[in-house]
Amino acid sequence: MVLALSDVQFFKAQEISTSPVTIRLSGLAFHSSLAVRNITTLQGSDSLQVLVHMAPAVSGMSGSFSYDLVVPASVDRVSFGEEKALIWDRSSGVVKPK
């Protein structure tokens, strides 16, 4: 299962560096029986999609995440989840989720 932005409590995206552009993404999954397994990215020609993969919770795993994402110079937009919710744009920076 891939976490949707609408299922993240306390989601935060903040630019922590400008050279190279680095964004810290953090939050807590609303799914109490699931935990974060890993975080991957898919890169398109000018975009990057962040996918937070969930798994059944076991001892030592958590539903919270904090991930530092280095944005390649060729990327103009960063989205979250399979729904590709826009969270960062090179021209305006961090975008507040709708």
Protein Blocks (a to p, Z undefined) as FASTA:
>chain_A
ZZdfklpghiacddfbfbdcddddddddfblkbccfbdcddddfkbccdddddddddehi
afbdcddddddfklcbdcedjkopafbdfklopaddZZ
